[in-house]
Amino acid sequence: MNPVPPPCNFLDPQFTEILRRYAAAAEQSGDLDPRQLDLIYRENWFNLFVPQAFGGLERSLPEALRIEEGLAWADGSTGWTVTLCSGAAWFIGYLPGTATREIFADPRVCLAGSGMPAGLARRTAGGYEVSGCWPYASGANHATVFTANCRLEAEGKPVLDEMGRPQVIPFWFRREEVQVRRAWKAMGLIATASHSFEVACQVVPPGRAFSLEPRDRILDLPVFAFPFLQLAESTLSVNLSGMAWRFLELCVQQFGETGRGRAGDKGEGEQLLRQTRLAGDRLDAARQDFYESVDRAWQDVQSGQSVPSGRLREISRQSRRLAAVSRGAVDEIYPYCGMAAAMCDSELNRVWRNFHTASQHRLLLFPLAEP
């Protein structure tokens, strides 16, 4: 496999300049800046996986991962929002045709949602009655559609699936059917506007429910044959690696400009540069292994084969490893960055806060469970 270039190679420098120029203003407003959003819409990044027939980019998973890592490197809030919203738009492969035509007719379509089963759904004569409140819907301020997981209930009791577990069904809602609650108060990723949204006794037709089981796939494109769990793990991990790469870049700039460590000794500064570059080398080695595992699995999908379970576990493992190496690199170098890293109006601090907010996503926090 050819070496994977750094994240800066995955994004047009003009795009990087726009995203960074307005990142501080976006954080102050609590939402992506209109000029950042204009760029997202112009480049169609919310529709990375959507087929061209429905106005999307129809990117492969390896292509999308590189774009997302480049965006996270340029600006963490932009990368995270695009990743979560384009991930929700991946559901187009499993939505009924009538829903697809309605949702993706909007040229500024953006899907936000939550995987947490925080709602209840009860069958009615005409469909379902749904209630719930779901947290952390990145992109909530500009979403046109929301998706949400609900536990199915009948006569006040959970409906169980064939494995004896509470049955969970995803639903989609139009924006006017939900109430956005401005509950996002995290220290980082502020501009993602990852607010909560609520639905109260909303009656919806049967076509609002869908399934992400492989047997229920509707669109026959390779990206929709890739399991959603590994797609989610891999897309989140490249956000962490992109932000970590940018953090280390800024540290190299700072240590190089000062030419000295915290105590004012030039030798300390040179030592910190070496230490930062070594952390970067470890991060890049983890990136290489990660992309190799994804690219191998993608070759299976493209050839029409199911990805072997061992290969899927390797993607899960490499995603967690990349996240862990990214955390280790940032946490190792941060204590030596001085007050510049503690000032909330510095890019160094903003990247650090964005990174540590993103790293709290539970999908990559815990070791891979034994089969």
Sequence and secondary structure as in RCSB ss.txt:
>XXXX:A:sequence
MNPVPPPCNFLDPQFTEILRRYAAAAEQSGDLDPRQLDLIYRENWFNLFVPQAFGGLERSLPEALRIEEGLAWAD
GSTGWTVTLCSGAAWFIGYLPGTATREIFADPRVCLAGSGMPAGLARRTAGGYEVSGCWPYASGANHATVFTANC
RLEAEGKPVLDEMGRPQVIPFWFRREEVQVRRAWKAMGLIATASHSFEVACQVVPPGRAFSLEPRDRILDLPVFA
FPFLQLAESTLSVNLSGMAWRFLELCVQQFGETGRGRAGDKGEGEQLLRQTRLAGDRLDAARQDFYESVDRAWQD
VQSGQSVPSGRLREISRQSRRLAAVSRGAVDEIYPYCGMAAAMCDSELNRVWRNFHTASQHRLLLFPLAEP
>XXXX:A:secstr
      GGGGS HHHHHHHHHTHHHHHHHTS  HHHHHHHHHHTGGGSSS GGGT     HHHHHHHHHHHHHH 
HHHHHHHHHHHHHHGGGGGS HHHHHHHTTSTT  EEEEEEEEEEEEEETTEEEEEEEEEEETTGGG SEEEEEE
EEEETTEE B TTSSB EEEEEEEGGGSEEE     SS GGG  EEEEEEEEEE GGGB   SGGG  S  HHHH
S HHHHHHHHHHHHHHHHHHHHHHHHHHHHHHH S TTS HHHHHHHHHHHHHHHHHHHHHHHHHHHHHHHHHHH
HHTT    HHHHHHHHHHHHHHHHHHHHHHHHHGGGSGGGGT TTSHHHHHHHHHHHHTT GGGTS     
